[in-house]
Amino acid sequence: MALLAVAPLVAAVTGAPSPVSVDGRAAPWGAPLRLAAGELLEVGAATAGVRGYVALDGGIAVPPVLGSRSADLLSGLGPAPLSPGLLLPLGAPQGPPTWIEPLPQPAPPGELLLRLDPGPRADWFAPDSLRRLAAARYAVSPASNRIGLRLTGPALTRRPGLGELPSEGMVLGAVQVPPDGLPVVFLADHPTTGGYPVVGVVPAADLAAAAQARPGTPARFVVTAAGRAG
């Protein structure tokens, strides 16, 4: 990714660790960067994790839609997605940046541990499904994206004769189980409704690591005490 400053600005590259340069000179990751007009900020491929972010002082000054300035790719709401040559308007700077030394950040875990609060549709699955889910070993699928973390591994079995659910509200972290039985953990761009049963919900605190998990990363669920008691 490359960003050309058409006026002086302050930026910072965060998220997944990656090499950063300004006009070909190595620059720190995770720290404020002063760019003069005409300087080029370049961000290389992530060395760990999968998603990086470029923060710009003053923010990107596009009109908000429903309180957000992000592009929602599912609904088509919000500004157009980024494309080569797009000019990004910036808001007013929020004051001189405070210099900080780049801080060491933990790498994404070698194994993804996801706590699971059972429900609301855990009873749509075979009686031993939560126990089997906790004992199973999964891996992050290459089909994962910002909508959901898709997993490969043992499939969950639905109880027979229940038919299909009408669409109902979905929350961040919901673990929806489509007909193939493979869990999908909903992430930041998840839909607001869905018709497949939700076996449980992963707490928000566990989702940052899930969002940075690379394909092939081992994953397992840790069912909370309420689920174990059931």
N, C-alpha and C positions, 0 to 999 in steps of 0.2 A: 504494500500500500504506500502511496506517495501523496504528499500534500504540499502544494506550493503556496507560500505566504505572499499575498499581494499587498499586504501592509504589515507592520510590526505586530507580533502577537506572542502570546505565551501558551505553550501546549505541554501536555504530559501524556506519556504512553503507559498504560496500566493493563491489568488483566493478565493474560497469559504472558510469561516472560518471553522476550523476543529481542533480536538485535535492532538498535535504533541508530540512525545517523542523520546529521544535518549537513547538507552540501558535501556529502561524502566523508565527513568526519564522524567518528564514533561518538555517540551521545548517550547519557545515562537513561536507563529505563526506570520508570517510577519516580521521576523527579521533574520539577518545572524546567522547561526549555524555552529560552528567548530566541525567537526567530525574527530576523530583519526582513524587510520587504525583498522579495526575490529569492529567499532561501528555501531549499527543498528539504522537507522532513520525510524520511523513508523508514518504514517499519518492515522488517523481514519476517520470515516464517517463525511461528512460535517454536521455542525449544522445549516447552512443557505446556500441557493444557492445549486448548483449541481456540479460545476466543480472547482477542485483545481489544483494547479501547483507546481511542485518542480523545483526551479531554482538552477543551479550548476555553481559555479565560473569556468570560462573558457569555459562553454558551452559543449554540447555533440558533439564530434569531429568525426562525420560520414560524408562521402562525400555528398555535397549538390547536389540536383537534381532540375534543373530549379530555382536555387537560394534559395531553402528551404531544411532544414534538417528534416522536418516533414514527417510522413507517410500519404499519401493521400489514404484513404481507397476506394474512388470511382474509382480511376484510377489504383491503385496498384503501383503508383510511390513512390519513396523515400525509406528510410530504412524500415526494417521489423517492424511491431508493437511490442510494449513491450510484453515480455512473461517471466514467472518465470525462473530465472537463467541466464537471458541475461546479459552479461557484457557490460557496457556502457563506451566507451573511452571518456576521458575528454580532452579539450583543455588546453592550458597554462593558469594559473591563471592570472587575470588582475590586480594584486596588492593586498595589504592587504585590507580586507574589512573595511569599516567605520561602527562602531557600531551605531545603532539607536535604540531608544526605540520603541517598537511596537506601531503603531498609530491606534487609533480607526477607523474602516471602517464602512460606512453605510451598513445596512443589505439590502438584496434585497427587493424591495418595496412590500407592501401587495397587491397592484394593479399595473399591468403593463400598463403604458401609452406609446403608440407608435404614434409619429407624422407620418403623411403620406403625402408625396408629390405625387399627382395624376399622373398617366401615367406610361408608354407610351400607355397602352391598356385599359385605363379606359372607353373608348367609346365602348368596347366590352360587356359592361354590361348594364343592364336596366338603364334608365335615372336617376332614383332616388337612384342608388346603393351607391354613395358616401355618401348621406345623411343617408341612412339606415346603412351603415357601421359605420358611426360616432355615431349613436344612439345605435348600437348593443352592447351586452355584450358577451364576449367570455371567454374561459378558456384555459389554456395551457394543451395540450394533452400529455399523457404519451408516445405517439409515437414520441415526439420531440427528436432531437439529434443535433450534431454539424452541420449537413447539413441544417436543417431548424427547426424553431419553428412552430409546428403545433397547430392549434387552433380548438376548438369545439365551436359550437354556430350556429347562423343563417347563412344559405348558401346564397351566392350571385347568382343572376340569370343572365345568359348570354342573350344577345340579340339573337333572333332566326335567323337562316339562314346564320350565318357567317362561319360555317365549323370549320376547325382547322388551327392553325398557323403553318408555317414552323418553325423549330428551329431558335432561335435568341439568342443573347448574354444576359447573366444574370449578374447582379451586386450584390455586397453585400447589403443586406437590401431589395432586390426586394421582393414584395409581390405577389407571383404567386398563381393563383386560378385554381386548377385542376377541372375535371368534377363534383366532389361532391360539389363544390361551397365553400369549407372551405379554408380560406386563409392560406398560408404557408409563413413565413418570412424567407428568406434565410440568413444563418449565415456563419461562417468562412469556413466551408467545402462545400459550395454550388457548384453545377455544373456550368461550364462556359457557357453552353447553355441550353435552355429549349423550349418546344413547347406549354406551356399553357400561357394564357394571364396574363400580370402583371398589376394589377389595380393601383399600386403605389409603392413608394420606401420609406422605413423607413430610416431616417438619421443615419449615423454611430454612432453619439453620444448616440442614444437610444438603441443600440444593446448590450452593455455590460450588462445592466439589463435584456434584453431578454435572453441572453445566460445563465444567472444564475437563471432564473425563474423555480420554481418547478412545476411539474404537478398539475393541479388544481388551479394555481394562476389566479385570475381574470385578464382579459386584455381587453383594448379597444383602438380604434384608434382615434386620434385627427387629422382630415383633415386640412391641411394648408389653409391659406387664399386664395390661387389660386384655390384650390379645392372647397371651399365654394362659391367663386364667380361664378364658373361654374355651 
